[in-house]
Amino acid sequence: MIAKCFLLFTLLVSLFGCYAGTVKPLLSHPDFKSENEPIRTLRIHLITDNTYKKDKIEKFVSKCSNLIEIQVGIRLEIVDWYQIQWENELNDISKMEIRIAAETWSKREQFDIAVAFVYFVRRVDGTKLQVGAIDTYFWRYILIKELDPFVFLHELFHAFLSEKGHSEEWAMRAVRHSYGSEWYWLTPEERKEVLRNKWRNFNLSPTREDKDRITR
């Protein structure tokens, strides 16, 4: 009996430990929900190089939208999209970001974030493959290589946490956790920062002082 109780206790610690320090246990709390109001609709300009079909991307964005809305009251809406044909920018992330910024510039007032679901190859520190990126000037042009919510939320939350760079935990952790683990949750501290910047105008870039504090 004692052994069974100990085993049950160990299992519970393991389960709850996975989410210790995140907002996940607070999602259903009335005060938490009220802090997410009113809901902001974040307008997404979607771009694809046909690595993924549009309908598959739409389902993925919808899933990510739910994960974001329950944490900070931000809902994603695709307002426009187009298919891109890369030229000499392919595999140069900076050039890819400049290209999508240039091609969407005339419509910049009509969307908040431009997200390109595309294929690229780039290694970080010669060890791990980079699977997502966001520009560090406007913090609104995102590249996503894999349809993994962790990658998407990681880059998207950077648009609201740009001054802080990476933290050592959870959604802003630089290294992706193993597949099969739902590490999609902000820490309470990260959430407070996102809520403070929830209504930022994406047509205004951070100040020079802010940029000097940014780390990737």
C-alpha positions, 0 to 999 in steps of 0.5 A: 500500500505504501509502495502504491501511494509513493508511486502515485505521488511520484507520478503526480509530481512528474505530471505537474512538474512538467508545467510548474512555473508556467501559466497552464495551471491558471488557464481556467481561473476567472481572474486570469481569463479577465486579464486576457480581455479584450481580445486582440485580433492579430492580422496575419499576412501568410506566405508560402513557397508551396512547402506546405499547402495553404489549407494545411497551414490554415489548420495549423495557424488555427491550432496555434491561435487557440494556444495563444488566445487562452494565454494572452487574449490574442487571436490570429486571423489570416487576412491575405496570402500569396505564394513566393518564388525564391531567387538568390535569397534561399537559405539566407535568412536575412535576405529572405526576411528582407524579401518578404518585407519588401513584397508586403510593404505596400500592404503594411497597414493592412496586416500586423505580422507576415509569416512565411511557411517556407523551406530553408537550411541554416545551422546555428553554431554549426550544431543544430538546424534553425527551424524558425526566425523573426527579424530584429528590426520591426519584429514582425517578419517571421520564417517558419520551417516546420509546422510545430506549435512550439516553433511558431509560438516561440517566434510570434511571442518574440514580437511582444518580448523583443527586448528580453530576448531568450529566457532559459525556460518554456516558450522563449527557450532557445532550444526546442524541447523533444517532440511529444512534449507540449512546451507551449506555455509562457511563464507568468513573467513572460505573460505579463510582458506580452500583455503590456505589449499586447496592443503594439503598433507593428508599423512602428519599429522599436527605438534605437535604445530598445534595439541595443538591448535585444539579443537573439 
